[in-house]
């Protein structure tokens, strides 16, 4: 029987599309000023990602089982490894999207200039950053299932382009929302949180690029963040996955 890799690839693409779709909706809400009305729904969507990730993990485990001791798997020896790496990165992305939405919800409850999103220009710039990250997530998903060659090189370039554009827009945003703690004691921590979450969204995609055919992956920590932002040890992760 042929290895059952395609369902796992489709599950990865579907997860990327759902994450990117939520980022697009958040971007649209920031642009039209409907954050307060929409943030509850965004948070519900973000909280659904762990179930989606478990679905991808199940599909990937079936693919790995189908390739074990299967001669046909020799033709695609790195496929499930690449998908497993991509799923790890996407799990990080899902956690960061959730805490980003929580920060937006906290900001929406602040009144007046204390809110980091009170300024329309700040909302416009943040919306632009999230649109670029959304496009990067979609490119990342396609790259994870693409073999080396012209298509892979084109997707690498597309991913790099969107990440670079997100970084540039975030630099503009940082200059706009940066304030002294003494000036805005209530809203100052949220501004720092938002910038930190944007950094993590970008850097996870940069560090976790799917590695095929000798592509160089950047070194990344084996300790994983928990939903509260603290790092989880590899041993704790193994217990969570097998328990």
C-alpha positions in Angstrom: 0.0 0.0 0.0 1.2 3.5 -0.7 2.1 5.6 2.3 -0.8 7.7 3.6 1.0 11.0 3.5 -1.4 13.1 1.5 -4.1 13.3 4.3 -1.4 14.6 6.7 -0.3 17.2 4.2 -3.8 18.4 3.7 -4.3 18.6 7.4 -1.2 20.9 7.7 -2.5 23.1 4.9 -5.9 23.3 6.5 -4.4 24.3 9.9 -2.3 27.0 8.2 -5.4 28.3 6.4 -7.4 28.5 9.6 -4.6 30.4 11.4 -4.1 32.7 8.5 -7.9 33.3 8.2 -8.1 34.3 11.8 -5.2 36.7 11.4 -6.9 38.2 8.4 -10.1 38.7 10.3 -8.2 40.4 13.2 -6.5 42.6 10.7 -9.8 43.6 9.1 -11.3 44.3 12.6 -8.3 46.5 13.5 -8.7 48.5 10.2 -12.4 49.2 10.7 -12.3 49.8 14.4 -14.5 46.8 15.4 -12.0 45.2 17.8 -14.2 45.5 20.9 -17.2 43.9 19.1 -15.2 41.1 17.5 -12.5 40.1 19.9 -14.6 37.6 21.8 -15.2 35.6 18.6 -11.5 35.8 17.8 -10.6 34.4 21.2 -13.0 31.5 20.7 -11.4 30.7 17.3 -7.9 30.9 18.8 -8.9 28.5 21.6 -10.0 25.9 19.0 -6.4 25.6 17.7 -5.3 22.9 20.2 -8.1 20.6 18.9 -7.0 21.3 15.3 -3.4 20.6 16.2 -4.4 17.2 17.7 -6.2 16.4 14.4 -3.1 17.1 12.4 -1.0 15.1 14.9 -3.4 12.1 14.4 -3.1 12.3 10.6 0.6 12.6 10.8 0.9 9.6 13.1 -1.1 7.5 10.6 1.2 8.7 7.9 4.3 7.7 10.0 2.8 4.3 10.6 2.0 3.7 6.9 5.6 4.5 6.0 7.2 2.2 8.6 8.8 -0.7 6.9 7.2 0.3 3.6 9.6 0.2 0.6 7.8 3.0 -1.0 8.7 5.3 1.8 12.3 5.3 0.6 11.3 7.6 -2.2 10.2 10.3 0.3 12.4 9.7 3.4 12.0 13.2 4.8 8.3 13.8 4.3 6.9 13.0 7.7 9.9 14.5 9.5 9.3 17.8 7.7 5.6 17.7 8.5 6.4 17.0 12.2 8.8 20.0 12.3 6.1 22.1 10.7 3.5 21.0 13.2 5.7 21.9 16.1 6.2 25.4 14.6 2.4 25.8 14.0 1.7 24.7 17.6 3.9 27.6 18.8 2.1 29.9 16.4 -1.3 28.9 17.7 -0.3 29.6 21.3 1.1 33.0 20.3 -2.0 34.0 18.4 -4.2 33.1 21.4 -2.1 35.3 23.8 -2.1 38.1 21.1 -5.9 38.1 21.0 -6.0 38.2 24.8 -3.8 41.3 24.8 -6.2 42.9 22.2 -9.1 42.0 24.5 -7.3 43.6 27.4 -6.6 46.7 25.3 -10.2 47.0 24.2 -11.3 47.3 27.9 -9.0 50.3 28.5 -10.5 53.7 27.9 -9.1 56.6 26.0 -5.4 57.0 25.3 -4.4 54.3 27.8 -5.4 51.7 25.1 -2.5 50.9 22.7 -5.1 50.6 19.9 -6.8 54.0 20.5 -4.7 55.6 17.7 -6.1 54.8 14.2 -2.6 54.9 12.8 -1.4 52.3 15.3 -4.3 50.0 14.4 -3.5 50.4 10.7 0.1 49.5 11.2 -0.8 46.5 13.4 -3.3 45.3 10.8 -0.6 45.5 8.1 1.8 43.4 10.2 -0.8 40.7 10.8 -1.7 40.7 7.1 1.9 40.0 6.2 2.2 37.3 8.9 -1.0 35.7 7.6 0.5 35.5 4.1 3.7 34.1 5.6 1.7 31.3 7.4 0.1 30.3 4.2 3.4 30.2 2.4 4.9 28.2 5.3 2.2 25.6 4.9 2.8 25.2 1.2 6.5 25.0 1.7 6.1 22.2 4.3 4.7 19.9 1.7 6.8 21.0 -1.3 9.9 19.1 -2.5 13.1 20.8 -3.2 13.3 22.5 -6.6 12.0 25.7 -8.3 8.7 25.6 -6.4 10.4 25.2 -3.1 12.8 28.0 -3.8 9.9 30.3 -4.9 8.1 29.6 -1.6 11.2 30.2 0.4 11.5 33.6 -1.3 7.8 34.3 -0.7 8.0 33.4 3.0 11.1 35.6 3.4 9.4 38.5 1.6 6.3 38.5 3.8 8.4 38.1 7.0 10.6 41.0 6.0 7.6 43.2 5.2 6.1 42.3 8.6 9.3 43.2 10.4 9.4 46.6 8.6 5.9 47.4 9.5 6.4 46.3 13.0 9.4 48.7 13.3 7.0 51.6 12.3 4.5 50.4 14.8 7.1 50.2 17.6 8.1 53.8 17.0 4.4 54.9 17.3 3.3 53.0 20.4 6.5 53.4 22.4 5.8 55.5 25.5 7.2 56.0 29.0 5.6 53.9 31.8 5.1 57.1 33.7 3.0 58.6 30.9 0.6 55.7 30.4 1.0 53.4 33.5 -2.2 51.5 32.6 -1.5 50.9 28.9 2.2 50.6 28.9 2.5 46.8 29.7 0.0 46.0 26.9 2.1 47.8 24.3 5.1 45.8 25.2 3.1 42.6 25.2 1.8 43.3 21.7 5.3 43.9 20.3 6.6 40.8 22.0 3.8 38.6 20.5 4.5 40.0 17.0 8.2 39.1 17.4 7.3 35.6 18.3 4.9 35.1 15.4 7.6 36.1 13.0 10.6 34.4 14.6 8.9 31.1 15.0 8.3 31.0 11.2 11.8 32.1 10.5 13.4 29.6 12.9 11.1 26.7 12.0 11.3 26.7 8.2 10.7 23.1 7.0 14.1 21.5 6.3 14.3 19.4 3.1 17.2 18.1 1.1 20.0 19.8 3.1 18.2 23.1 3.9 19.8 24.7 6.9 17.5 25.1 9.9 18.4 27.7 12.5 19.0 26.3 15.9 16.0 26.6 18.2 15.3 25.7 21.8 14.0 22.2 22.5 12.0 23.6 25.4 8.5 24.6 24.4 6.3 27.5 25.7 3.3 26.7 27.8 0.1 28.7 27.3 1.1 31.0 30.2 4.3 31.8 28.3 6.7 29.7 30.4 8.8 27.1 28.8 7.9 23.4 28.8 10.6 20.8 29.0 10.9 18.1 26.4 10.1 15.5 29.0 6.9 17.2 30.0 5.9 17.4 26.3 6.5 13.7 25.9 4.3 13.0 28.9 1.6 15.3 27.4 1.6 13.6 24.0 1.7 10.1 25.3 -0.6 10.6 28.3 
